[in-house]
Amino acid sequence: MGKAIRLSGLIILLATLLLPAGLRAQQMRPHSMLVLDQSDRRGPFYYQVFVGLRDAVSAHGHAPTTVYTESLDLNRFGGEAYQDSFQRFLEVKYRDRPIGVVVVVGAAALELALRWRPQLWPDAPIVFALVEEADFKRLRPPGYVTGGILDLKFKDAVSAARAVVPNLKTVVLVGAEWERQVIFRNWKDQAAAGIPGVDIIEIVGRPMPDIVARVAALPDHSAIVYTGLYSDGKGNYYPPSDALAFVVVKANRPIVVPAETFLEPGGVGGYVLVPSLIGAEAAQRALRILDGEAPENLPPSVVGAVKPIFNWRQMERWEVSEASLPQGSEIRFREPGFLERYRWRAVALATAVLVQSLLIAFLLHERHMRRKAEVEASNQQSQLAHINRQATAGELSSSIAHELNQPLGSILTNAETAELILASPTPDLQEVREIISDIKRDDLRASEVIRRMRSLLKRAPFEKKEIDLNQIMREAFDFLKLQASSRNVAIYLQTSPQTLRVKGDPVQLQQVILNLAVNSMDAMAKMPYGRTIIGRTEVNGEASAVISISDSGPGIPQDRLNEIFDPFFTTKEQGMGIGLSIARTIILAHSGQIWAENQSGGGAVFHLSLPLAA
């Protein structure tokens, strides 16, 4: 038994010793990465590459990862001595810092990392980013190297230029010397091969004053393709995005750019590299290696970091139509429209306007319906008032007939007398003249009775005009005299000494007075004697006139004083109960008031208050 255990342990030990060195290193790999970028990470492009890488590492939750970064700055520095010194610098700096994977940004950085690896990181895989296909084929990296390959073509930049400039004839390449172009140096051969239908002019490796002078005088139907400038030719160095700003100020043609970070300084756009996508893709490969995958299982492949992106501000400057851009293009820096900028405010405003419009429409509809109802009510009220006047006239018919019979009888008597005088041998013409005068007077009297009767019976629309309240009272009481006499009622009228001018409808106001007087006569019908009606007009201050009609009847029951003006309320056996209701409606239409009360000495009194005309 002991021998078997010792034999098993020996087998396990031998198996462990015989494991490939690479597999043992993979299992023991430290969770750290060293990022080498070929340029200066303080520049916007390489900074965005690092941001994409850093965000991907931060989102990785398997294990914490240490990230070291170094900028080689090969745009400005180079040569064997510089490269050797940098190698020694890295050797000393990371002597006690184990590196799990090396991430290189750019073909120049990859080339140096392949050279330095045996001395600096003999067991560390290499992940590359920002390497064009031609550089990848040229370097032919071994199996421990993986990464994302860029498919950058000069013809894509020309396609973007054609979208921006109709009838494109000339493409002007602007940039640093091709040897210093760490990303786009392969475009030199592609440009030299030519593009059908397009002339290619190179302004490459020239001092900044020469470049800005030439781009200011380019011919029509031409476009600039910018690859990057790093200095002004006088020893001053700056990021290529800053250099582009100098060119934009003077250029008389749109500038097609191959990188996202060239849009803000003034590039019109094109098929651009999105640096954050490049960094994120490299980080994901490196993290998979740190998590245990072998680089040989992650073969290099083309990364989709090139997108058609354009600058709206420059499109407006060069009058570029959105319809002419490549399909699927993204547009940056577009000024938001009113609805986009104030979307919620616009929605709130539109909602408020809609609600307000609906409310106004509802109120207008309600006003129309109310007005229609008012007109119908007014017509009905006018009809009721007309019926009430007819009923009043019916009650006064005997008096009216008697009042007409008197002048008609006088006319007949005078006419017969005139015939007898004229039949005599010596007619008295003076007497005939007096008889004719009497006939005319009696005729006018009868005509006035008929006029008053017609006014009372006619159904005319409500019409306000300036009238004398004293005159209205006189005519109404004249109309009542015979009726009062036939019913043994003494009527008296006391008018104000001054003229009472009010605005109103004379027919309707007389109707109210007649209604009140006839009601008083009816209330006193069972009294054997002492039947009296007194009408008064007087001024109430300076604003109104008051009509009072009092009687000597039994008065109004105290518990009924508040009900007598209600529709269909009556104390008469044959009454309709609409007279006082119509009276109140008429007075309210004249902006007045009507009320009733009992007198201390007996009987009831009705008061009408009407505003004086200005």
BELWOHU-V173636 format. One record per backbone hydrogen bond with DSSP energy under -1.0 kcal/mol. CO is the residue of the C=O (numbers start at 1). NH is the residue of the N-H. E is the energy in kcal/mol with one decimal. If there is no record, write none. Layout:
BEGIN
CO/NH/E
CO/NH/E
END
This chain:
BEGIN
1/5/-1.8
2/6/-2.3
3/7/-2.2
4/8/-2.1
5/9/-2.2
6/10/-1.8
7/11/-2.0
8/12/-2.2
9/13/-2.2
10/14/-2.5
11/15/-2.5
12/16/-2.1
13/17/-2.2
14/18/-1.9
20/24/-2.1
21/25/-2.4
22/26/-2.2
23/27/-2.2
24/28/-1.5
30/32/-1.9
31/66/-2.0
32/100/-1.1
32/101/-1.2
33/68/-3.0
34/103/-3.1
35/70/-2.7
36/105/-2.9
37/72/-3.2
38/74/-3.3
39/73/-1.9
40/43/-2.1
43/47/-2.1
44/48/-2.0
45/49/-1.7
46/50/-2.2
47/51/-2.4
48/52/-2.3
49/53/-2.0
50/54/-3.3
51/55/-2.6
52/56/-1.7
53/57/-2.2
54/58/-2.6
55/59/-1.8
66/33/-2.7
68/35/-3.6
70/37/-2.3
73/76/-1.2
73/77/-1.9
79/83/-2.2
80/84/-2.8
81/85/-2.5
82/86/-2.1
83/87/-2.0
84/88/-2.3
85/89/-2.1
86/90/-2.5
87/91/-2.3
88/92/-2.3
89/93/-2.7
90/94/-2.4
92/95/-1.1
94/97/-1.2
101/34/-2.0
102/127/-3.2
103/36/-3.1
104/129/-1.8
105/38/-2.1
106/110/-2.0
107/111/-2.3
108/112/-1.8
109/113/-2.6
110/114/-2.2
111/115/-1.3
112/116/-2.6
113/117/-1.9
116/120/-2.5
117/121/-1.5
121/124/-1.4
125/102/-2.6
126/146/-2.4
127/104/-2.7
128/148/-1.6
129/106/-3.5
131/150/-2.9
132/136/-2.3
133/137/-2.3
134/138/-1.9
135/139/-2.5
136/140/-2.1
142/145/-1.6
144/126/-2.1
146/128/-2.6
147/301/-1.5
149/303/-2.3
150/133/-1.4
153/157/-1.0
154/158/-1.8
155/159/-2.2
156/160/-2.2
157/161/-2.0
158/162/-2.4
159/163/-1.7
160/164/-1.5
161/165/-3.0
169/199/-3.1
170/223/-1.9
171/201/-2.7
172/225/-2.9
173/203/-3.7
174/227/-2.5
175/205/-2.4
177/180/-1.4
180/182/-1.1
184/187/-1.8
185/188/-1.4
186/190/-1.3
187/191/-3.0
188/192/-2.1
189/193/-1.6
195/198/-1.9
199/171/-3.1
201/173/-3.2
203/175/-1.5
207/211/-2.1
208/212/-2.6
209/213/-1.6
210/214/-1.9
211/215/-2.5
214/217/-1.3
215/252/-2.2
221/169/-3.3
221/170/-1.6
223/172/-2.7
224/256/-3.8
225/174/-2.5
228/176/-2.6
230/238/-1.8
232/208/-1.1
236/232/-1.7
239/243/-1.8
240/244/-1.9
241/245/-1.1
243/247/-1.4
244/248/-2.6
245/249/-1.4
247/251/-2.3
254/224/-2.6
255/268/-2.9
256/226/-2.5
258/273/-2.4
259/262/-1.6
260/263/-1.6
262/267/-1.8
263/266/-1.2
268/311/-2.1
269/257/-1.3
270/272/-1.2
270/309/-2.4
272/307/-2.5
273/260/-2.7
274/277/-1.0
274/278/-1.3
275/279/-2.3
276/280/-2.2
277/281/-2.2
278/282/-1.9
279/283/-2.2
280/284/-2.1
281/285/-1.6
282/286/-2.4
283/287/-2.6
284/288/-1.6
285/289/-1.7
286/290/-2.4
287/291/-1.8
288/293/-2.5
289/292/-1.6
294/297/-1.8
295/298/-1.7
301/149/-2.9
303/305/-1.9
305/274/-2.6
307/272/-2.7
308/330/-2.7
309/270/-2.5
310/332/-3.3
311/315/-2.2
312/316/-2.3
313/317/-1.8
314/318/-2.4
315/320/-3.0
321/324/-1.2
322/325/-1.2
326/329/-1.5
330/310/-2.8
332/312/-2.9
337/341/-3.2
338/342/-2.7
342/346/-3.7
343/347/-2.9
344/348/-2.8
345/349/-3.2
346/350/-3.4
347/351/-2.7
348/352/-2.8
349/353/-3.1
350/354/-2.9
351/355/-3.1
352/356/-3.1
353/357/-3.1
354/358/-2.9
355/359/-2.8
356/360/-3.2
357/361/-3.1
358/362/-2.7
359/363/-3.0
360/364/-3.1
361/365/-2.5
362/366/-2.9
363/367/-3.0
364/368/-3.0
365/369/-3.0
366/370/-3.0
367/371/-3.1
368/372/-2.7
369/373/-2.7
370/374/-3.0
371/375/-2.7
372/376/-2.6
373/377/-3.3
374/378/-3.0
375/379/-2.8
376/380/-2.8
377/381/-3.2
378/382/-3.0
379/383/-2.4
380/384/-2.9
381/385/-3.0
382/386/-2.3
383/387/-2.6
384/388/-3.0
385/389/-2.4
386/390/-2.3
387/391/-2.5
388/392/-2.5
389/393/-3.0
390/394/-2.3
391/395/-2.2
392/396/-1.9
394/397/-1.1
396/400/-2.6
397/401/-3.1
398/402/-2.4
399/403/-2.9
400/404/-2.1
401/405/-2.6
402/406/-1.8
404/408/-2.1
405/409/-3.2
406/410/-2.3
407/411/-2.3
408/412/-2.3
409/413/-2.5
410/414/-2.7
411/415/-2.3
412/416/-2.4
413/417/-2.3
414/418/-2.3
415/419/-1.8
416/420/-1.9
417/421/-2.3
418/422/-2.3
419/423/-1.4
427/429/-1.1
428/432/-1.8
429/433/-2.5
430/434/-2.1
431/435/-2.3
432/436/-2.9
433/437/-2.1
434/438/-2.2
435/439/-2.6
436/440/-2.3
437/441/-2.2
438/442/-2.7
439/443/-2.4
440/444/-2.4
441/445/-2.0
442/446/-2.3
443/447/-2.7
444/448/-2.2
445/449/-1.8
446/450/-2.4
447/451/-2.7
448/452/-2.6
449/453/-2.1
450/454/-2.8
451/455/-2.7
452/456/-2.0
453/457/-2.0
454/458/-2.5
465/504/-2.8
467/502/-2.3
468/472/-1.9
469/473/-2.0
470/474/-2.3
471/475/-2.4
472/476/-2.1
473/477/-2.5
474/478/-2.6
475/479/-1.9
476/480/-1.0
480/484/-2.9
481/485/-2.6
482/486/-2.7
483/487/-1.3
484/489/-3.3
485/488/-1.4
490/533/-3.0
492/535/-2.9
494/537/-1.9
500/469/-3.0
501/613/-3.1
502/467/-3.0
504/465/-1.8
505/509/-2.3
506/510/-2.3
507/511/-2.0
508/512/-1.9
509/513/-2.1
510/514/-2.9
511/515/-2.7
512/516/-2.4
513/517/-2.4
514/518/-3.0
515/519/-2.4
516/520/-1.9
517/521/-2.3
518/522/-2.6
519/523/-2.3
520/524/-1.4
522/525/-1.3
524/527/-1.5
531/490/-2.6
532/552/-1.1
533/492/-2.3
534/550/-2.4
535/494/-3.3
536/548/-2.1
538/546/-2.9
540/544/-1.2
543/612/-2.7
544/540/-2.9
545/610/-2.7
546/538/-1.9
547/608/-2.8
548/536/-2.5
549/606/-2.2
550/534/-2.4
557/560/-2.1
560/563/-1.5
560/564/-1.1
563/566/-2.0
566/569/-1.5
577/568/-2.7
578/582/-2.7
579/583/-2.2
580/584/-2.5
581/585/-2.1
582/586/-2.5
583/587/-2.3
584/588/-2.6
585/589/-2.1
587/592/-2.6
588/591/-1.9
593/609/-2.8
595/607/-2.7
597/605/-2.6
599/602/-1.4
603/599/-3.0
604/551/-2.1
605/597/-2.0
606/549/-2.2
607/595/-1.8
608/547/-2.7
609/593/-2.0
610/545/-3.0
END
